[in-house]
Amino acid sequence: NAGVTQTPKFRILKIGQSMTLQCTQDMNHNYMYWYRQDPGMGLKLIYYSVGAGITDKGEVPNGYNVSRSTTEDFPLRLELAAPSQTSVYFCASSHTAGGETQYFGPGTRLLVL
Amino acid sequence: GQNIDQPTEMTATEGAIVQINCTYQTSGFNGLFWYQQHAGEAPTFLSYNVLDGLEEKGRFSSFLSRSKGYSYLLLKELQMKDSASYLCAVRDQQAGTALIFGKGTTLSVSS
């Protein structure tokens, strides 16, 4: 049981490039989330999904897109990378929307130059 | 809207007790979480409160007062490995199922 896995661990992008951050969970969780964390700041929600085929915007969705074709996978797409997207990206999942905690992946560190 | 406040930094010594406070303002409170995050790592779950009162889990306890919009995390018998950021997060019904996080409190434990 690997939990939540993310790839890559670290990436450097040039301004205007595109990339996809991968997130996979093997806990059969319905709920999945993408957060970004800037230095000295809390986590901010980018997008979330309550099940396959259903996604919704969070607090900071601009510049990102997501899809949820399977229960296991929730990729995050950056179409035109900008320096403001330099951050650490965490994917998380939970079984329900209630009191159960969210389980976080190890994070992807992205640097846009 | 939502707002979560917690101190930026705290320091303490090994063996001591430290209390990290969190105040929040939400329109549809539906639970409060505390996470621990070591530098360069992912957040890990510590505690969950949805009703008023104290939840105890080993060396860590968390308290909630919904009427005051206030919670605290109490860490006893501090150890060096407790040096980390502690994140207060609130689930707001109007924000769906996701959590709204505070900026975190960086705790430094010295010998």
Interface residues (C-beta under 8 A of the other chain):
Chain A: Y31 Y33 Y35 G40 M41 G42 L43 K44 L45 Y48 V50 D56 G58 E59 F90 S94 A97 G98 G99 T101 Q102 Y103 F104 G105 P106 G107
Chain B: I4 T8 G31 F33 E41 A42 P43 T44 F45 Y48 V50 L87 A89 R91 A95 G96 T97 A98 L99 I100 F101 G102 K103 G104
